[in-house]
C-alpha cells in the first residue's frame, strides 16, 4: 500500500504526459496533496473546481435513478486531458485522483489503466 505522496509521485513518473496530479476531497473541495502544475496552471484551483463537476454528475445520476458508480470522468481540451478517478478503496469515500495530461504526449488508455492501479495501491 502506498501513501498519498508516494502515489502522486508514481503518477507523475509512470504515466506518460502527466503535468499534474492531485488527491482531492470532493465534499470540501480541498486538495489533500498535489504535485506538478505550473505558474500558468494552478492545480489546486483546477482540482477544487472539478469537485463541482463530480457533484453535478452525482446529482444528475440520482435524479435519473441510476444505481451505478462513477469510475472516471474525462475532460478533453485542445492541448490537455483531465482525468478524474473517484476512489473506491477503503477510506477513499469522497475522494478522487485528478490527473492532468499533455494531450500530445499522453496515451489515454494507458493513463486510465495506470491510474486505476495507483488507486488500488493508495492507502488513505
C-alpha positions in Angstrom: 0.0 0.0 0.0 1.2 3.5 -0.8 0.6 6.8 0.9 -0.6 9.9 -0.8 2.8 11.4 -1.6 4.2 8.1 -3.0 1.0 7.7 -5.1 1.3 11.2 -6.6 5.0 10.7 -7.3 4.2 7.4 -9.0 1.5 9.0 -11.2 3.9 11.8 -12.3 6.7 9.4 -13.1 4.9 6.4 -14.6 2.1 8.0 -16.6 3.4 9.4 -19.9 2.5 13.1 -20.4 1.4 13.8 -16.9 1.8 17.5 -16.0 -0.1 17.5 -12.7 -1.8 15.2 -10.2 -3.8 15.7 -7.1 -5.8 13.8 -4.4 -8.9 15.8 -3.7 -11.8 15.7 -1.3 -15.0 16.5 -3.3 -17.1 17.1 -0.2 -14.9 20.1 0.8 -13.1 20.9 -2.4 -9.8 20.7 -0.7 -6.7 19.2 -2.3 -5.1 16.7 0.2 -2.0 16.6 -2.0 -0.8 18.0 -5.3 2.3 17.5 -7.5 3.0 19.4 -10.7 1.1 22.2 -12.3 2.8 25.4 -13.4 2.6 29.2 -13.0 0.0 29.2 -15.8 -2.0 26.3 -14.4 -2.9 26.4 -10.7 -3.5 22.7 -9.9 -5.3 23.5 -6.6 -7.8 25.8 -8.2 -8.4 23.2 -11.0 -8.8 20.4 -8.5 -11.3 22.4 -6.4 -13.3 23.4 -9.5 -13.6 19.7 -10.5 -15.5 19.0 -7.3 -18.4 20.8 -8.9 -18.2 18.5 -11.9 -18.4 15.5 -9.7 -21.2 16.8 -7.5 -23.2 17.8 -10.6 -22.8 14.3 -12.1 -23.8 12.6 -8.9 -26.9 14.8 -8.6 -27.9 14.0 -12.1 -27.4 10.3 -11.6 -29.6 10.5 -8.5 -32.3 12.3 -10.4 -32.2 9.7 -13.1 -32.4 6.9 -10.6 -29.1 5.4 -11.8 -27.6 2.9 -9.4 -24.2 3.0 -11.0 -20.9 4.3 -9.6 -18.7 6.8 -11.4 -15.4 5.1 -12.4 -13.8 8.1 -14.0 -14.6 11.3 -15.9 -12.6 12.5 -18.9 -12.5 16.2 -19.9 -10.8 16.8 -23.3 -9.4 20.2 -24.1 -7.4 21.2 -27.1 -4.0 20.5 -25.6 -4.8 18.7 -22.4 -6.8 15.7 -21.0 -8.1 15.9 -17.5 -8.9 12.6 -15.9 -10.9 12.4 -12.7 -11.0 9.0 -10.9 -13.2 8.5 -7.9 -11.6 6.3 -5.2 -13.3 3.0 -4.4 -10.7 1.8 -1.9 -11.4 1.6 1.8 -11.1 5.0 3.3 -11.4 6.7 -0.1 -15.1 7.7 0.1 -15.5 11.3 -1.1 -12.0 11.4 -2.6 -10.8 11.5 -6.2 -7.5 11.4 -8.1 -7.2 14.2 -10.6 -4.7 13.8 -13.4 -3.7 16.5 -16.0 -2.1 15.2 -19.2 -0.4 16.8 -22.1 -2.6 15.6 -25.0 0.3 15.5 -27.4 2.3 13.0 -25.2 -0.4 11.0 -23.4 -1.9 7.7 -24.1 -5.4 7.8 -22.6 -5.9 4.1 -22.3 -2.6 3.6 -20.6 -3.2 6.6 -18.3 -6.6 5.2 -17.2 -5.0 1.7 -16.6 -2.1 3.1 -14.6 -4.3 5.5 -12.6 -6.6 2.6 -11.6 -3.6 0.6 -10.4 -2.3 3.6 -8.4 -5.8 4.0 -6.9 -5.8 0.3 -5.8 -2.5 0.7 -4.0 -3.3 4.0 -2.4 -3.9 3.9 1.4 -5.7 7.0 2.7 
